[in-house]
């Protein structure tokens, strides 16, 4: 995880809020996402699930489109595919969706037979397509969608901390508040027997812990004007996390460096209408 990834998700949250509207329905605020994905054919994106799938595909497209997205000189490695699945699980859990009771149902309906997910990732040897990337890391499909979605608050809280850092204008107090929220949520997960007894869920906890510790280093580097790093709450590791840390090489197949030009790709899907997006695009162009 780093600031680039979190900026992309921040834009997605603006275009497709992760809360239901007053009418109890999803809020789709940027039709450009769907018109691009659906090839200007509204029949391809008639239902909520169609549109959720479009947003999911767009995220994969932005982050994994070609070899540029896998550049070795990116700032850090990120478990992006993992976070996309956590986001997807949470969105699907917001309301009942016909024929979708788990991630495997969504995969069978929208990914397995979808030509777009079979688009080639040019210049990359390990994965031939988005579907191949998902298939080679398909352990997520066996996980309980309701449990996976519980990690979403922690993921979003961590991203919010990155998005709060903007040079000397960084909101130190808010970062610390988000850090406390993150630790509170994290400890709830760690105490949940449905989570800590399963090595797969423990891997997600371990990834979140690693990204949190990495953020503290990032905060110290970017926010010298803020409080000392010791103000951040510390997370104590457990035996299950120690085991999970040994399994991290499995997750590292997901950990792919992000090209600094991802904001430009994002704009190709019509996400650059706001001034903030235009600024971000120019910054990484």
Secondary structure by P-SEA (a helix, b strand, c coil): ccaaaaaaaaaaaaacccccccccccccccaaaaaaaacccccccccaaaaaaaaaaaaaaaccccccccccccccccaaaaaaaaaaaaaaacccccccccaaaaaacccccccccccccccccccccaaaaaaaacccccccccccccaaaaaaaaaaaaaaccccccaaaaaaaaaaaaaaaaaaaaacccccccaaaaaaaaaaaaaaaaaaaaaaaccccccccccbbbbbbcaaaaaaaaacccccccbbbbbcaaaaaaaaacccccaaaaaaaaacc
